[in-house]
């Protein structure tokens, strides 16, 4: 939705969302697949991810994110999230819960949780 932003501003927001999504996916798919012990139950991280995707659905397509809940789940809620180390899963769960709790699910918030996710799911 255009909230009074100009075309260049919208392009910058879309680029920022794309970069943030790419960074998150890299952290979850590369960093969290280390040999650290996975959590006993990965359900909460995957459940939180799926809940976020269900809530955001296609609402955020204009912001440069996913066009459907299914596309979001297939990209964000991967099997690697379920086998990530416990700290990574805890941070992922907190991040997705934070995104879901925002009044505007498409808003770029939860930066504290994103930073914690980056720490607990390093890319290397």
C-alpha positions, 0 to 999 in steps of 0.5 A, spaced: 500 500 500 502 506 498 502 510 504 504 517 501 511 514 499 514 516 492 516 511 487 524 512 489 522 511 497 518 505 495 523 502 491 528 503 497 523 500 502 522 494 497 530 493 496 531 493 504 526 488 505 529 484 500 536 485 503 533 483 510 529 477 507 536 474 504 540 476 510 535 472 514 534 466 510 542 466 509 542 465 517 537 460 518 540 456 512 547 456 513 549 458 520 543 454 523 545 448 520 552 447 524 553 441 528 551 444 535 546 440 538 539 442 536 533 443 541 529 438 543 523 440 540 523 445 534 515 446 534 515 453 537 520 456 532 516 452 526 510 454 529 512 461 530 514 462 523 508 459 520 503 463 524 507 469 521 506 467 514 499 466 515 498 472 518 502 476 513 499 472 507 499 476 501 498 483 505 506 485 504 507 483 497 507 491 496 513 491 501 517 487 496 516 480 500 512 474 499 506 474 495 502 468 499 502 465 505 505 458 502 511 462 498 513 465 505 512 458 509 516 455 503 522 460 503 522 462 511 519 455 515 524 450 512 526 444 515 533 447 517 529 451 522 527 445 525 534 442 526 537 449 528 541 449 534 537 451 540 539 458 541 538 459 534 531 456 534 529 460 540 531 467 537 527 465 530 521 463 535 522 470 538 523 474 531 517 471 528 512 472 534 515 479 534 513 480 527 506 477 528 505 481 534 506 488 530 500 492 529 502 492 521 505 485 520 508 488 514 512 494 518 519 493 519 520 492 526 523 487 531 530 489 529 532 487 536 530 480 535 533 480 528 540 482 531 539 476 536 537 472 531 544 474 527 548 473 533 545 466 535 544 463 527 551 466 525 552 465 517 559 462 518 
